Amino acid sequence: MARKNRTKLITLDETTWELALKKSNFSEWVRNQLRSERNKTEVTMKRCTYCMKQFPYKDFYDHVCIIPEMAEWDVSPIQEE
């Protein structure tokens, strides 16, 4: 099934009008900018697969999650003999 394009009217001032005229396909450029903005917000959070909590991506690897099963795991460092 083909996607149906929808119309959204925007108002440009003289400066942005001149910039828009320089784009070979202004509508496509606007769509790409909007998708890019959406994609930036989508990757700002990351979910831990152990505790299922969501954290800001930049802080994800700093979080410490302990679930009951993990407390029983032997995660002590291996001692060289």
mmCIF file of the N, C-alpha and C atoms, coordinates in Angstrom:
data_MODEL
# 
_entry.id   MODEL 
# 
loop_
_atom_site.group_PDB 
_atom_site.id 
_atom_site.type_symbol 
_atom_site.label_atom_id 
_atom_site.label_alt_id 
_atom_site.label_comp_id 
_atom_site.label_asym_id 
_atom_site.label_entity_id 
_atom_site.label_seq_id 
_atom_site.pdbx_PDB_ins_code 
_atom_site.Cartn_x 
_atom_site.Cartn_y 
_atom_site.Cartn_z 
_atom_site.occupancy 
_atom_site.B_iso_or_equiv 
_atom_site.pdbx_formal_charge 
_atom_site.auth_seq_id 
_atom_site.auth_comp_id 
_atom_site.auth_asym_id 
_atom_site.auth_atom_id 
_atom_site.pdbx_PDB_model_num 
ATOM 1   N N  . MET A 1 1  ? 0.846  -1.166  0.000  1.00 0.00 ? 1  MET A N  1 
ATOM 2   C CA . MET A 1 1  ? 0.000  0.000   0.000  1.00 0.00 ? 1  MET A CA 1 
ATOM 3   C C  . MET A 1 1  ? 0.899  1.239   0.000  1.00 0.00 ? 1  MET A C  1 
ATOM 4   N N  . ALA A 1 2  ? 0.596  2.183   -0.850 1.00 0.00 ? 2  ALA A N  1 
ATOM 5   C CA . ALA A 1 2  ? 1.385  3.414   -0.939 1.00 0.00 ? 2  ALA A CA 1 
ATOM 6   C C  . ALA A 1 2  ? 1.013  4.366   0.196  1.00 0.00 ? 2  ALA A C  1 
ATOM 7   N N  . ARG A 1 3  ? 2.005  5.076   0.674  1.00 0.00 ? 3  ARG A N  1 
ATOM 8   C CA . ARG A 1 3  ? 1.744  6.069   1.711  1.00 0.00 ? 3  ARG A CA 1 
ATOM 9   C C  . ARG A 1 3  ? 1.131  7.300   1.080  1.00 0.00 ? 3  ARG A C  1 
ATOM 10  N N  . LYS A 1 4  ? 0.188  7.865   1.794  1.00 0.00 ? 4  LYS A N  1 
ATOM 11  C CA . LYS A 1 4  ? -0.458 9.071   1.303  1.00 0.00 ? 4  LYS A CA 1 
ATOM 12  C C  . LYS A 1 4  ? 0.246  10.264  1.939  1.00 0.00 ? 4  LYS A C  1 
ATOM 13  N N  . ASN A 1 5  ? 0.766  11.149  1.098  1.00 0.00 ? 5  ASN A N  1 
ATOM 14  C CA . ASN A 1 5  ? 1.402  12.359  1.615  1.00 0.00 ? 5  ASN A CA 1 
ATOM 15  C C  . ASN A 1 5  ? 0.337  13.326  2.085  1.00 0.00 ? 5  ASN A C  1 
ATOM 16  N N  . ARG A 1 6  ? 0.630  14.014  3.135  1.00 0.00 ? 6  ARG A N  1 
ATOM 17  C CA . ARG A 1 6  ? -0.285 15.003  3.685  1.00 0.00 ? 6  ARG A CA 1 
ATOM 18  C C  . ARG A 1 6  ? 0.351  16.375  3.584  1.00 0.00 ? 6  ARG A C  1 
ATOM 19  N N  . THR A 1 7  ? -0.458 17.366  3.451  1.00 0.00 ? 7  THR A N  1 
ATOM 20  C CA . THR A 1 7  ? 0.024  18.723  3.281  1.00 0.00 ? 7  THR A CA 1 
ATOM 21  C C  . THR A 1 7  ? 0.063  19.447  4.609  1.00 0.00 ? 7  THR A C  1 
ATOM 22  N N  . LYS A 1 8  ? 1.153  20.160  4.828  1.00 0.00 ? 8  LYS A N  1 
ATOM 23  C CA . LYS A 1 8  ? 1.306  21.007  6.003  1.00 0.00 ? 8  LYS A CA 1 
ATOM 24  C C  . LYS A 1 8  ? 1.823  22.348  5.500  1.00 0.00 ? 8  LYS A C  1 
ATOM 25  N N  . LEU A 1 9  ? 1.085  23.389  5.731  1.00 0.00 ? 9  LEU A N  1 
ATOM 26  C CA . LEU A 1 9  ? 1.451  24.720  5.270  1.00 0.00 ? 9  LEU A CA 1 
ATOM 27  C C  . LEU A 1 9  ? 2.385  25.370  6.287  1.00 0.00 ? 9  LEU A C  1 
ATOM 28  N N  . ILE A 1 10 ? 3.506  25.905  5.798  1.00 0.00 ? 10 ILE A N  1 
ATOM 29  C CA . ILE A 1 10 ? 4.417  26.625  6.677  1.00 0.00 ? 10 ILE A CA 1 
ATOM 30  C C  . ILE A 1 10 ? 4.615  28.033  6.131  1.00 0.00 ? 10 ILE A C  1 
ATOM 31  N N  . THR A 1 11 ? 4.937  28.938  7.020  1.00 0.00 ? 11 THR A N  1 
ATOM 32  C CA . THR A 1 11 ? 5.165  30.322  6.630  1.00 0.00 ? 11 THR A CA 1 
ATOM 33  C C  . THR A 1 11 ? 6.655  30.633  6.751  1.00 0.00 ? 11 THR A C  1 
ATOM 34  N N  . LEU A 1 12 ? 7.228  31.210  5.693  1.00 0.00 ? 12 LEU A N  1 
ATOM 35  C CA . LEU A 1 12 ? 8.645  31.544  5.677  1.00 0.00 ? 12 LEU A CA 1 
ATOM 36  C C  . LEU A 1 12 ? 8.805  33.058  5.599  1.00 0.00 ? 12 LEU A C  1 
ATOM 37  N N  . ASP A 1 13 ? 9.844  33.542  6.241  1.00 0.00 ? 13 ASP A N  1 
ATOM 38  C CA . ASP A 1 13 ? 10.169 34.959  6.069  1.00 0.00 ? 13 ASP A CA 1 
ATOM 39  C C  . ASP A 1 13 ? 11.052 35.090  4.823  1.00 0.00 ? 13 ASP A C  1 
ATOM 40  N N  . GLU A 1 14 ? 11.505 36.291  4.531  1.00 0.00 ? 14 GLU A N  1 
ATOM 41  C CA . GLU A 1 14 ? 12.282 36.495  3.300  1.00 0.00 ? 14 GLU A CA 1 
ATOM 42  C C  . GLU A 1 14 ? 13.561 35.676  3.287  1.00 0.00 ? 14 GLU A C  1 
ATOM 43  N N  . THR A 1 15 ? 14.234 35.610  4.410  1.00 0.00 ? 15 THR A N  1 
ATOM 44  C CA . THR A 1 15 ? 15.498 34.881  4.485  1.00 0.00 ? 15 THR A CA 1 
ATOM 45  C C  . THR A 1 15 ? 15.284 33.385  4.287  1.00 0.00 ? 15 THR A C  1 
ATOM 46  N N  . THR A 1 16 ? 14.321 32.812  5.011  1.00 0.00 ? 16 THR A N  1 
ATOM 47  C CA . THR A 1 16 ? 14.096 31.367  4.883  1.00 0.00 ? 16 THR A CA 1 
ATOM 48  C C  . THR A 1 16 ? 13.494 31.027  3.519  1.00 0.00 ? 16 THR A C  1 
ATOM 49  N N  . TRP A 1 17 ? 12.760 31.955  2.935  1.00 0.00 ? 17 TRP A N  1 
ATOM 50  C CA . TRP A 1 17 ? 12.227 31.751  1.573  1.00 0.00 ? 17 TRP A CA 1 
ATOM 51  C C  . TRP A 1 17 ? 13.383 31.593  0.589  1.00 0.00 ? 17 TRP A C  1 
ATOM 52  N N  . GLU A 1 18 ? 14.384 32.477  0.709  1.00 0.00 ? 18 GLU A N  1 
ATOM 53  C CA . GLU A 1 18 ? 15.549 32.404  -0.181 1.00 0.00 ? 18 GLU A CA 1 
ATOM 54  C C  . GLU A 1 18 ? 16.307 31.089  0.029  1.00 0.00 ? 18 GLU A C  1 
ATOM 55  N N  . LEU A 1 19 ? 16.436 30.672  1.273  1.00 0.00 ? 19 LEU A N  1 
ATOM 56  C CA . LEU A 1 19 ? 17.105 29.403  1.554  1.00 0.00 ? 19 LEU A CA 1 
ATOM 57  C C  . LEU A 1 19 ? 16.322 28.227  0.981  1.00 0.00 ? 19 LEU A C  1 
ATOM 58  N N  . ALA A 1 20 ? 15.015 28.267  1.102  1.00 0.00 ? 20 ALA A N  1 
ATOM 59  C CA . ALA A 1 20 ? 14.166 27.187  0.594  1.00 0.00 ? 20 ALA A CA 1 
ATOM 60  C C  . ALA A 1 20 ? 14.259 27.082  -0.924 1.00 0.00 ? 20 ALA A C  1 
ATOM 61  N N  . LEU A 1 21 ? 14.381 28.217  -1.592 1.00 0.00 ? 21 LEU A N  1 
ATOM 62  C CA . LEU A 1 21 ? 14.489 28.206  -3.056 1.00 0.00 ? 21 LEU A CA 1 
ATOM 63  C C  . LEU A 1 21 ? 15.752 27.490  -3.530 1.00 0.00 ? 21 LEU A C  1 
ATOM 64  N N  . LYS A 1 22 ? 16.778 27.470  -2.707 1.00 0.00 ? 22 LYS A N  1 
ATOM 65  C CA . LYS A 1 22 ? 18.047 26.828  -3.071 1.00 0.00 ? 22 LYS A CA 1 
ATOM 66  C C  . LYS A 1 22 ? 17.985 25.308  -2.961 1.00 0.00 ? 22 LYS A C  1 
ATOM 67  N N  . LYS A 1 23 ? 16.973 24.790  -2.298 1.00 0.00 ? 23 LYS A N  1 
ATOM 68  C CA . LYS A 1 23 ? 16.817 23.339  -2.155 1.00 0.00 ? 23 LYS A CA 1 
ATOM 69  C C  . LYS A 1 23 ? 16.144 22.788  -3.406 1.00 0.00 ? 23 LYS A C  1 
ATOM 70  N N  . SER A 1 24 ? 16.716 21.725  -3.963 1.00 0.00 ? 24 SER A N  1 
ATOM 71  C CA . SER A 1 24 ? 16.104 21.133  -5.160 1.00 0.00 ? 24 SER A CA 1 
ATOM 72  C C  . SER A 1 24 ? 14.756 20.496  -4.835 1.00 0.00 ? 24 SER A C  1 
ATOM 73  N N  . ASN A 1 25 ? 14.606 19.969  -3.611 1.00 0.00 ? 25 ASN A N  1 
ATOM 74  C CA . ASN A 1 25 ? 13.337 19.383  -3.192 1.00 0.00 ? 25 ASN A CA 1 
ATOM 75  C C  . ASN A 1 25 ? 13.121 19.772  -1.730 1.00 0.00 ? 25 ASN A C  1 
ATOM 76  N N  . PHE A 1 26 ? 12.549 20.933  -1.528 1.00 0.00 ? 26 PHE A N  1 
ATOM 77  C CA . PHE A 1 26 ? 12.377 21.479  -0.187 1.00 0.00 ? 26 PHE A CA 1 
ATOM 78  C C  . PHE A 1 26 ? 11.525 20.568  0.695  1.00 0.00 ? 26 PHE A C  1 
ATOM 79  N N  . SER A 1 27 ? 10.469 20.003  0.166  1.00 0.00 ? 27 SER A N  1 
ATOM 80  C CA . SER A 1 27 ? 9.602  19.122  0.952  1.00 0.00 ? 27 SER A CA 1 
ATOM 81  C C  . SER A 1 27 ? 10.362 17.902  1.460  1.00 0.00 ? 27 SER A C  1 
ATOM 82  N N  . GLU A 1 28 ? 11.157 17.314  0.586  1.00 0.00 ? 28 GLU A N  1 
ATOM 83  C CA . GLU A 1 28 ? 11.947 16.154  1.008  1.00 0.00 ? 28 GLU A CA 1 
ATOM 84  C C  . GLU A 1 28 ? 12.957 16.562  2.087  1.00 0.00 ? 28 GLU A C  1 
ATOM 85  N N  . TRP A 1 29 ? 13.566 17.720  1.923  1.00 0.00 ? 29 TRP A N  1 
ATOM 86  C CA . TRP A 1 29 ? 14.524 18.212  2.895  1.00 0.00 ? 29 TRP A CA 1 
ATOM 87  C C  . TRP A 1 29 ? 13.860 18.397  4.266  1.00 0.00 ? 29 TRP A C  1 
ATOM 88  N N  . VAL A 1 30 ? 12.669 18.978  4.272  1.00 0.00 ? 30 VAL A N  1 
ATOM 89  C CA . VAL A 1 30 ? 11.941 19.174  5.536  1.00 0.00 ? 30 VAL A CA 1 
ATOM 90  C C  . VAL A 1 30 ? 11.617 17.825  6.162  1.00 0.00 ? 30 VAL A C  1 
ATOM 91  N N  . ARG A 1 31 ? 11.132 16.870  5.357  1.00 0.00 ? 31 ARG A N  1 
ATOM 92  C CA . ARG A 1 31 ? 10.827 15.537  5.899  1.00 0.00 ? 31 ARG A CA 1 
ATOM 93  C C  . ARG A 1 31 ? 12.067 14.897  6.517  1.00 0.00 ? 31 ARG A C  1 
ATOM 94  N N  . ASN A 1 32 ? 13.203 15.015  5.837  1.00 0.00 ? 32 ASN A N  1 
ATOM 95  C CA . ASN A 1 32 ? 14.448 14.438  6.354  1.00 0.00 ? 32 ASN A CA 1 
ATOM 96  C C  . ASN A 1 32 ? 14.885 15.118  7.649  1.00 0.00 ? 32 ASN A C  1 
ATOM 97  N N  . GLN A 1 33 ? 14.713 16.426  7.734  1.00 0.00 ? 33 GLN A N  1 
ATOM 98  C CA . GLN A 1 33 ? 15.065 17.146  8.958  1.00 0.00 ? 33 GLN A CA 1 
ATOM 99  C C  . GLN A 1 33 ? 14.190 16.692  10.125 1.00 0.00 ? 33 GLN A C  1 
ATOM 100 N N  . LEU A 1 34 ? 12.917 16.511  9.860  1.00 0.00 ? 34 LEU A N  1 
ATOM 101 C CA . LEU A 1 34 ? 11.996 16.066  10.914 1.00 0.00 ? 34 LEU A CA 1 
ATOM 102 C C  . LEU A 1 34 ? 12.335 14.653  11.379 1.00 0.00 ? 34 LEU A C  1 
ATOM 103 N N  . ARG A 1 35 ? 12.641 13.775  10.429 1.00 0.00 ? 35 ARG A N  1 
ATOM 104 C CA . ARG A 1 35 ? 13.027 12.399  10.797 1.00 0.00 ? 35 ARG A CA 1 
ATOM 105 C C  . ARG A 1 35 ? 14.324 12.398  11.597 1.00 0.00 ? 35 ARG A C  1 
ATOM 106 N N  . SER A 1 36 ? 15.258 13.240  11.197 1.00 0.00 ? 36 SER A N  1 
ATOM 107 C CA . SER A 1 36 ? 16.531 13.333  11.912 1.00 0.00 ? 36 SER A CA 1 
ATOM 108 C C  . SER A 1 36 ? 16.304 13.790  13.352 1.00 0.00 ? 36 SER A C  1 
ATOM 109 N N  . GLU A 1 37 ? 15.441 14.765  13.533 1.00 0.00 ? 37 GLU A N  1 
ATOM 110 C CA . GLU A 1 37 ? 15.110 15.244  14.878 1.00 0.00 ? 37 GLU A CA 1 
ATOM 111 C C  . GLU A 1 37 ? 14.462 14.145  15.702 1.00 0.00 ? 37 GLU A C  1 
ATOM 112 N N  . ARG A 1 38 ? 13.549 13.404  15.070 1.00 0.00 ? 38 ARG A N  1 
ATOM 113 C CA . ARG A 1 38 ? 12.897 12.284  15.760 1.00 0.00 ? 38 ARG A CA 1 
ATOM 114 C C  . ARG A 1 38 ? 13.926 11.233  16.156 1.00 0.00 ? 38 ARG A C  1 
ATOM 115 N N  . ASN A 1 39 ? 14.845 10.916  15.262 1.00 0.00 ? 39 ASN A N  1 
ATOM 116 C CA . ASN A 1 39 ? 15.837 9.880   15.536 1.00 0.00 ? 39 ASN A CA 1 
ATOM 117 C C  . ASN A 1 39 ? 16.775 10.274  16.662 1.00 0.00 ? 39 ASN A C  1 
ATOM 118 N N  . LYS A 1 40 ? 17.087 11.541  16.795 1.00 0.00 ? 40 LYS A N  1 
ATOM 119 C CA . LYS A 1 40 ? 17.951 11.997  17.883 1.00 0.00 ? 40 LYS A CA 1 
ATOM 120 C C  . LYS A 1 40 ? 17.297 11.740  19.232 1.00 0.00 ? 40 LYS A C  1 
ATOM 121 N N  . THR A 1 41 ? 15.993 11.948  19.324 1.00 0.00 ? 41 THR A N  1 
ATOM 122 C CA . THR A 1 41 ? 15.319 11.746  20.598 1.00 0.00 ? 41 THR A CA 1 
ATOM 123 C C  . THR A 1 41 ? 15.115 10.268  20.889 1.00 0.00 ? 41 THR A C  1 
ATOM 124 N N  . GLU A 1 42 ? 15.031 9.447   19.855 1.00 0.00 ? 42 GLU A N  1 
ATOM 125 C CA . GLU A 1 42 ? 14.806 8.022   20.072 1.00 0.00 ? 42 GLU A CA 1 
ATOM 126 C C  . GLU A 1 42 ? 16.006 7.330   20.684 1.00 0.00 ? 42 GLU A C  1 
ATOM 127 N N  . VAL A 1 43 ? 17.207 7.798   20.398 1.00 0.00 ? 43 VAL A N  1 
ATOM 128 C CA . VAL A 1 43 ? 18.391 7.112   20.897 1.00 0.00 ? 43 VAL A CA 1 
ATOM 129 C C  . VAL A 1 43 ? 18.944 7.747   22.167 1.00 0.00 ? 43 VAL A C  1 
ATOM 130 N N  . THR A 1 44 ? 18.190 8.595   22.797 1.00 0.00 ? 44 THR A N  1 
ATOM 131 C CA . THR A 1 44 ? 18.696 9.219   24.014 1.00 0.00 ? 44 THR A CA 1 
ATOM 132 C C  . THR A 1 44 ? 18.473 8.345   25.242 1.00 0.00 ? 44 THR A C  1 
ATOM 133 N N  . MET A 1 45 ? 17.640 7.319   25.135 1.00 0.00 ? 45 MET A N  1 
ATOM 134 C CA . MET A 1 45 ? 17.376 6.434   26.268 1.00 0.00 ? 45 MET A CA 1 
ATOM 135 C C  . MET A 1 45 ? 17.759 5.001   25.896 1.00 0.00 ? 45 MET A C  1 
ATOM 136 N N  . LYS A 1 46 ? 18.210 4.258   26.872 1.00 0.00 ? 46 LYS A N  1 
ATOM 137 C CA . LYS A 1 46 ? 18.565 2.851   26.670 1.00 0.00 ? 46 LYS A CA 1 
ATOM 138 C C  . LYS A 1 46 ? 17.991 2.042   27.829 1.00 0.00 ? 46 LYS A C  1 
ATOM 139 N N  . ARG A 1 47 ? 17.450 0.874   27.510 1.00 0.00 ? 47 ARG A N  1 
ATOM 140 C CA . ARG A 1 47 ? 16.841 0.015   28.525 1.00 0.00 ? 47 ARG A CA 1 
ATOM 141 C C  . ARG A 1 47 ? 17.808 -1.098  28.902 1.00 0.00 ? 47 ARG A C  1 
ATOM 142 N N  . CYS A 1 48 ? 17.966 -1.298  30.209 1.00 0.00 ? 48 CYS A N  1 
ATOM 143 C CA . CYS A 1 48 ? 18.797 -2.382  30.723 1.00 0.00 ? 48 CYS A CA 1 
ATOM 144 C C  . CYS A 1 48 ? 18.026 -3.694  30.558 1.00 0.00 ? 48 CYS A C  1 
ATOM 145 N N  . THR A 1 49 ? 18.681 -4.689  29.986 1.00 0.00 ? 49 THR A N  1 
ATOM 146 C CA . THR A 1 49 ? 17.996 -5.967  29.759 1.00 0.00 ? 49 THR A CA 1 
ATOM 147 C C  . THR A 1 49 ? 17.898 -6.809  31.022 1.00 0.00 ? 49 THR A C  1 
ATOM 148 N N  . TYR A 1 50 ? 18.585 -6.405  32.097 1.00 0.00 ? 50 TYR A N  1 
ATOM 149 C CA . TYR A 1 50 ? 18.507 -7.145  33.351 1.00 0.00 ? 50 TYR A CA 1 
ATOM 150 C C  . TYR A 1 50 ? 17.430 -6.576  34.269 1.00 0.00 ? 50 TYR A C  1 
ATOM 151 N N  . CYS A 1 51 ? 17.517 -5.286  34.550 1.00 0.00 ? 51 CYS A N  1 
ATOM 152 C CA . CYS A 1 51 ? 16.552 -4.711  35.490 1.00 0.00 ? 51 CYS A CA 1 
ATOM 153 C C  . CYS A 1 51 ? 15.358 -4.058  34.783 1.00 0.00 ? 51 CYS A C  1 
ATOM 154 N N  . MET A 1 52 ? 15.432 -3.954  33.463 1.00 0.00 ? 52 MET A N  1 
ATOM 155 C CA . MET A 1 52 ? 14.366 -3.401  32.616 1.00 0.00 ? 52 MET A CA 1 
ATOM 156 C C  . MET A 1 52 ? 14.076 -1.929  32.907 1.00 0.00 ? 52 MET A C  1 
ATOM 157 N N  . LYS A 1 53 ? 14.989 -1.235  33.553 1.00 0.00 ? 53 LYS A N  1 
ATOM 158 C CA . LYS A 1 53 ? 14.827 0.200   33.778 1.00 0.00 ? 53 LYS A CA 1 
ATOM 159 C C  . LYS A 1 53 ? 15.419 0.947   32.595 1.00 0.00 ? 53 LYS A C  1 
ATOM 160 N N  . GLN A 1 54 ? 14.894 2.124   32.370 1.00 0.00 ? 54 GLN A N  1 
ATOM 161 C CA . GLN A 1 54 ? 15.364 2.939   31.267 1.00 0.00 ? 54 GLN A CA 1 
ATOM 162 C C  . GLN A 1 54 ? 16.234 4.077   31.805 1.00 0.00 ? 54 GLN A C  1 
ATOM 163 N N  . PHE A 1 55 ? 17.349 4.326   31.150 1.00 0.00 ? 55 PHE A N  1 
ATOM 164 C CA . PHE A 1 55 ? 18.297 5.340   31.573 1.00 0.00 ? 55 PHE A CA 1 
ATOM 165 C C  . PHE A 1 55 ? 18.666 6.228   30.399 1.00 0.00 ? 55 PHE A C  1 
ATOM 166 N N  . PRO A 1 56 ? 19.046 7.469   30.679 1.00 0.00 ? 56 PRO A N  1 
ATOM 167 C CA . PRO A 1 56 ? 19.589 8.293   29.596 1.00 0.00 ? 56 PRO A CA 1 
ATOM 168 C C  . PRO A 1 56 ? 20.806 7.577   29.007 1.00 0.00 ? 56 PRO A C  1 
ATOM 169 N N  . TYR A 1 57 ? 20.908 7.585   27.700 1.00 0.00 ? 57 TYR A N  1 
ATOM 170 C CA . TYR A 1 57 ? 21.972 6.843   27.021 1.00 0.00 ? 57 TYR A CA 1 
ATOM 171 C C  . TYR A 1 57 ? 23.350 7.198   27.566 1.00 0.00 ? 57 TYR A C  1 
ATOM 172 N N  . LYS A 1 58 ? 23.587 8.490   27.831 1.00 0.00 ? 58 LYS A N  1 
ATOM 173 C CA . LYS A 1 58 ? 24.915 8.916   28.289 1.00 0.00 ? 58 LYS A CA 1 
ATOM 174 C C  . LYS A 1 58 ? 25.248 8.358   29.667 1.00 0.00 ? 58 LYS A C  1 
ATOM 175 N N  . ASP A 1 59 ? 24.246 8.019   30.486 1.00 0.00 ? 59 ASP A N  1 
ATOM 176 C CA . ASP A 1 59 ? 24.472 7.495   31.833 1.00 0.00 ? 59 ASP A CA 1 
ATOM 177 C C  . ASP A 1 59 ? 24.288 5.985   31.931 1.00 0.00 ? 59 ASP A C  1 
ATOM 178 N N  . PHE A 1 60 ? 23.966 5.343   30.838 1.00 0.00 ? 60 PHE A N  1 
ATOM 179 C CA . PHE A 1 60 ? 23.571 3.936   30.887 1.00 0.00 ? 60 PHE A CA 1 
ATOM 180 C C  . PHE A 1 60 ? 24.640 3.046   31.512 1.00 0.00 ? 60 PHE A C  1 
ATOM 181 N N  . TYR A 1 61 ? 25.867 3.211   31.099 1.00 0.00 ? 61 TYR A N  1 
ATOM 182 C CA . TYR A 1 61 ? 26.910 2.303   31.572 1.00 0.00 ? 61 TYR A CA 1 
ATOM 183 C C  . TYR A 1 61 ? 27.386 2.636   32.980 1.00 0.00 ? 61 TYR A C  1 
ATOM 184 N N  . ASP A 1 62 ? 26.867 3.710   33.556 1.00 0.00 ? 62 ASP A N  1 
ATOM 185 C CA . ASP A 1 62 ? 27.202 4.059   34.932 1.00 0.00 ? 62 ASP A CA 1 
ATOM 186 C C  . ASP A 1 62 ? 26.233 3.427   35.928 1.00 0.00 ? 62 ASP A C  1 
ATOM 187 N N  . HIS A 1 63 ? 25.099 2.948   35.455 1.00 0.00 ? 63 HIS A N  1 
ATOM 188 C CA . HIS A 1 63 ? 24.121 2.428   36.409 1.00 0.00 ? 63 HIS A CA 1 
ATOM 189 C C  . HIS A 1 63 ? 24.529 1.036   36.904 1.00 0.00 ? 63 HIS A C  1 
ATOM 190 N N  . VAL A 1 64 ? 24.146 0.741   38.134 1.00 0.00 ? 64 VAL A N  1 
ATOM 191 C CA . VAL A 1 64 ? 24.419 -0.560  38.731 1.00 0.00 ? 64 VAL A CA 1 
ATOM 192 C C  . VAL A 1 64 ? 23.069 -1.181  39.046 1.00 0.00 ? 64 VAL A C  1 
ATOM 193 N N  . CYS A 1 65 ? 22.786 -2.275  38.417 1.00 0.00 ? 65 CYS A N  1 
ATOM 194 C CA . CYS A 1 65 ? 21.508 -2.923  38.704 1.00 0.00 ? 65 CYS A CA 1 
ATOM 195 C C  . CYS A 1 65 ? 21.766 -4.263  39.377 1.00 0.00 ? 65 CYS A C  1 
ATOM 196 N N  . ILE A 1 66 ? 21.024 -4.516  40.394 1.00 0.00 ? 66 ILE A N  1 
ATOM 197 C CA . ILE A 1 66 ? 21.119 -5.790  41.105 1.00 0.00 ? 66 ILE A CA 1 
ATOM 198 C C  . ILE A 1 66 ? 19.726 -6.405  41.111 1.00 0.00 ? 66 ILE A C  1 
ATOM 199 N N  . ILE A 1 67 ? 19.646 -7.547  40.523 1.00 0.00 ? 67 ILE A N  1 
ATOM 200 C CA . ILE A 1 67 ? 18.407 -8.311  40.586 1.00 0.00 ? 67 ILE A CA 1 
ATOM 201 C C  . ILE A 1 67 ? 18.700 -9.534  41.450 1.00 0.00 ? 67 ILE A C  1 
ATOM 202 N N  . PRO A 1 68 ? 17.693 -10.125 42.070 1.00 0.00 ? 68 PRO A N  1 
ATOM 203 C CA . PRO A 1 68 ? 17.960 -11.244 43.000 1.00 0.00 ? 68 PRO A CA 1 
ATOM 204 C C  . PRO A 1 68 ? 18.852 -12.329 42.426 1.00 0.00 ? 68 PRO A C  1 
ATOM 205 N N  . GLU A 1 69 ? 18.653 -12.712 41.188 1.00 0.00 ? 69 GLU A N  1 
ATOM 206 C CA . GLU A 1 69 ? 19.471 -13.778 40.608 1.00 0.00 ? 69 GLU A CA 1 
ATOM 207 C C  . GLU A 1 69 ? 20.935 -13.358 40.503 1.00 0.00 ? 69 GLU A C  1 
ATOM 208 N N  . MET A 1 70 ? 21.174 -12.076 40.238 1.00 0.00 ? 70 MET A N  1 
ATOM 209 C CA . MET A 1 70 ? 22.544 -11.611 40.084 1.00 0.00 ? 70 MET A CA 1 
ATOM 210 C C  . MET A 1 70 ? 23.304 -11.670 41.402 1.00 0.00 ? 70 MET A C  1 
ATOM 211 N N  . ALA A 1 71 ? 22.623 -11.496 42.506 1.00 0.00 ? 71 ALA A N  1 
ATOM 212 C CA . ALA A 1 71 ? 23.281 -11.521 43.816 1.00 0.00 ? 71 ALA A CA 1 
ATOM 213 C C  . ALA A 1 71 ? 23.893 -12.894 44.089 1.00 0.00 ? 71 ALA A C  1 
ATOM 214 N N  . GLU A 1 72 ? 23.337 -13.933 43.485 1.00 0.00 ? 72 GLU A N  1 
ATOM 215 C CA . GLU A 1 72 ? 23.831 -15.291 43.706 1.00 0.00 ? 72 GLU A CA 1 
ATOM 216 C C  . GLU A 1 72 ? 24.982 -15.650 42.775 1.00 0.00 ? 72 GLU A C  1 
ATOM 217 N N  . TRP A 1 73 ? 25.198 -14.867 41.733 1.00 0.00 ? 73 TRP A N  1 
ATOM 218 C CA . TRP A 1 73 ? 26.256 -15.173 40.771 1.00 0.00 ? 73 TRP A CA 1 
ATOM 219 C C  . TRP A 1 73 ? 27.614 -14.912 41.408 1.00 0.00 ? 73 TRP A C  1 
ATOM 220 N N  . ASP A 1 74 ? 28.555 -15.758 41.077 1.00 0.00 ? 74 ASP A N  1 
ATOM 221 C CA . ASP A 1 74 ? 29.925 -15.538 41.556 1.00 0.00 ? 74 ASP A CA 1 
ATOM 222 C C  . ASP A 1 74 ? 30.631 -14.647 40.545 1.00 0.00 ? 74 ASP A C  1 
ATOM 223 N N  . VAL A 1 75 ? 30.771 -13.389 40.914 1.00 0.00 ? 75 VAL A N  1 
ATOM 224 C CA . VAL A 1 75 ? 31.411 -12.446 40.011 1.00 0.00 ? 75 VAL A CA 1 
ATOM 225 C C  . VAL A 1 75 ? 32.736 -11.951 40.593 1.00 0.00 ? 75 VAL A C  1 
ATOM 226 N N  . SER A 1 76 ? 33.288 -12.739 41.523 1.00 0.00 ? 76 SER A N  1 
ATOM 227 C CA . SER A 1 76 ? 34.561 -12.331 42.110 1.00 0.00 ? 76 SER A CA 1 
ATOM 228 C C  . SER A 1 76 ? 35.659 -12.490 41.074 1.00 0.00 ? 76 SER A C  1 
ATOM 229 N N  . PRO A 1 77 ? 36.696 -11.665 41.174 1.00 0.00 ? 77 PRO A N  1 
ATOM 230 C CA . PRO A 1 77 ? 37.781 -11.756 40.187 1.00 0.00 ? 77 PRO A CA 1 
ATOM 231 C C  . PRO A 1 77 ? 38.506 -13.093 40.288 1.00 0.00 ? 77 PRO A C  1 
ATOM 232 N N  . ILE A 1 78 ? 38.968 -13.555 39.178 1.00 0.00 ? 78 ILE A N  1 
ATOM 233 C CA . ILE A 1 78 ? 39.707 -14.818 39.142 1.00 0.00 ? 78 ILE A CA 1 
ATOM 234 C C  . ILE A 1 78 ? 41.099 -14.570 39.712 1.00 0.00 ? 78 ILE A C  1 
ATOM 235 N N  . GLN A 1 79 ? 41.476 -15.390 40.686 1.00 0.00 ? 79 GLN A N  1 
ATOM 236 C CA . GLN A 1 79 ? 42.790 -15.245 41.322 1.00 0.00 ? 79 GLN A CA 1 
ATOM 237 C C  . GLN A 1 79 ? 43.808 -16.116 40.564 1.00 0.00 ? 79 GLN A C  1 
ATOM 238 N N  . GLU A 1 80 ? 44.869 -15.485 40.149 1.00 0.00 ? 80 GLU A N  1 
ATOM 239 C CA . GLU A 1 80 ? 45.955 -16.215 39.488 1.00 0.00 ? 80 GLU A CA 1 
ATOM 240 C C  . GLU A 1 80 ? 46.779 -16.923 40.568 1.00 0.00 ? 80 GLU A C  1 
ATOM 241 N N  . GLU A 1 81 ? 47.169 -18.146 40.329 1.00 0.00 ? 81 GLU A N  1 
ATOM 242 C CA . GLU A 1 81 ? 47.990 -18.876 41.316 1.00 0.00 ? 81 GLU A CA 1 
ATOM 243 C C  . GLU A 1 81 ? 49.406 -18.958 40.848 1.00 0.00 ? 81 GLU A C  1 
# 
